[in-house]
């Protein structure tokens, strides 16, 4: 059985997920912790639950989703993995945050590896299959656990909405097309854990999301 802990981190607030099973092996998705109190909260949760973090995976490399990547490397010795197409966002993080009025962040660290369509993330007795769903960014990824009917969509798909497509390298037609082709065919009962906001399901999105119907 999968356990999922959701943190809301930083000023934008991003959903950071810790996912684990009975083996205590854990995967962290989009570590967005920015403030020191957030980092300490995260450490305390990992320690109190006896978890061993085996992978840090990013749905995309927009700065609000990777604020905590340097912290993860320096604290747990884990580097993030993401799609290569989003590397410009990592390389230009200082300029990007200043454009949003944020003065500083921890110095970025290089990725530990690249992820793409069809790759499999294994941990404990479970695994995630990766969908490449560009549109919000060119490297946007979604992580799907078929056994547990859960899907982590980053900023591609939200409850009754979709991600922005005006930040460079994306496009609404591209994003909607990828959601329809790759995500909507999943079972209606699939729980969707987005990068911001509440959980939804594929079935609910088919009925109520006016952007993708």
N, C-alpha and C positions, 0 to 999 in steps of 0.2 A: 504493500500500500504506500502511495506517495503522500508525503506531508509537505505542505506549502506554507511558508511564512512570508507575508507581505509587509515590507517597510515602505513608508513614504518619506523620501529623502530629498533634501535641498530645496531651494527657493522656488522651484518650478512645479510642484513636487512630483518626482519620478517614483514609480513602483519598482522597488528592488525586491527580487524574489530569491528566497533560499528554498531549494527543493531537495528532499532526501527521502530515504526509505529505512527499513529496519536495519540495514547494514551500517547506518550512520554516515555513509558516503553522501556528500552534498554537492550540488551544483548551484552556483550563484549566477543569476541573470541580471544584467544591467546594474552594477553596483554604483549607485548615485550619491553615496554619502559625501557631504561637503563639509559640514560643521563637525567640530571635534566631538560634541555630544552625540552626534549620529554615529560616528566611528566607534565610540565607546559602547553605545547601545548594541551595535552589531557584534562587536567582540564578545560582549557579555552573553548575547543570545547563543553564539556558536559554542562558547565554553560551557554554559549551563546545560546545553543539550548534547554535549559530547560529540559534536559533529566534526568530520574530517572533510575539508573542502578539496575536491579533486579537480574541478574545472570552474573557470570564470568565463562566461560566454555573453557576448553583447549582441542585442538585436540590431543595433546600428551604432555609429560612433558620434552622434550629436553630443555636445559637451555635457548636457544635463544627465545623460545616461552613463557617462564614463568618469564623472568627478572622482569616484572612489577607486578607480583602477590603480593609481599609484599607491594608495593605502593598502589595497589587497596584495600588491607585490611586496611592499616593505613589511607588512604584518604577517602574511601567510605564505609568502614565496610563490604566489600564483599570478601568472600574467594572463591577460584577457585574450580571447580569441574572437575574431569577427571576420566579416567579408572584406576582401582586399579592395573592393571598389570604394569603400568609405575611408580609406587611408587619408585623403586630403583633409577630412574633418579632424583627424588626430594631429596631423602636421600643422594645422592652422588654429589650434584650440585657443591660443592666447588672443589672436585677433577676433575670433568668433565670440568669446565671452565678453570682450570689451564692447563689441557692437551691441550686446544685450545689456550693457551697463554694469557688468560684473567686473570687479577690479582685478581679482587674482584667483588662481587655483593652484593646486599642487602640480609640479612639473610632470607632464605626461611621460609614461614609459612605453617602450615599443610593445607591439603585440607579441604574444607567445606563439601564435599560429593563425592560420586562415581557415575559414569555414565557408562551405558552399552548398548548393542544392544537392540533396541526397546524402550528405554526410550524416553520420550517426554519432551522437554523444552518449557514451555508456557510463553509467554510475550505478553502484550497488546491483540490484536485480532489475533495473529499469534502463530505458534508453529514450533519447529524443531523436526523431528524424527532422532534418532541416529542410525548410522551404525557403527559397530565395524569392522575396516578394518586393522588388524594387518599386519605387514610386514616391514614398516619403523621402527616402534617400536611395541612391543607386545600390547600396549594399544592404538594404533592410532584409533581415532574416526573421523567420518564425520557427519556433521549436515545438514539436508535436509528440506527445506520448500516446500512442495508440492504445496501449493496455489500460490506461487510466482515463482516456478521453479528455485530455487537457491540452491546451494550445496557448503558447505564450507569443503574443503578436507584436510586442514593442509598440511603435507608433504607426503601424500599418492599419490596424483595425481597432477602433474603440467601441464602447457601447453606443450604438445608434449613430456612429460617426466614423470618419476615417482620418488619417493623419494629414497634416499640412503638406502641400505639394509645391510651395513657393520658396523653399529654402535653398534651391540649387540642386541640380542633378536628379530631380524628380519630375512628376507630372501626374495630373489627376487621371487621365485616360490610362496611363501605364499602371497606376496603383489599383484602380478599380478593376481593370482587366485581370491583374494578377490575383486579386482577392477572389474574384468570381471563378477563375480557373483553378486555383490551388487550395483555397480555404473553404469556400462554400460547399464543395462536394463532401466535406467531412461530415460525420454523423451529426444530426441536429442537437443531440445531447452533449456534444463536445463543449466543455467549459473554456471560455476565452479569458485569459489573463492579459490585459493590455498594459502598455507602458505608462499610462496615466488613467486614473479613474477606476470605476467599479468593474467587477467581473460580469460577463455576459455569457451567452451561448451562441453557437452557430445558428440554431433554430430561431432564436430571438432576432438575430441580425437579418436573417432571410425575410422575416415578417415586417420589421420595423425600421430597418436602416435604409433611409431613402436614397442614400448615395450609391448603394450597390444592388438595389432591387432591379 
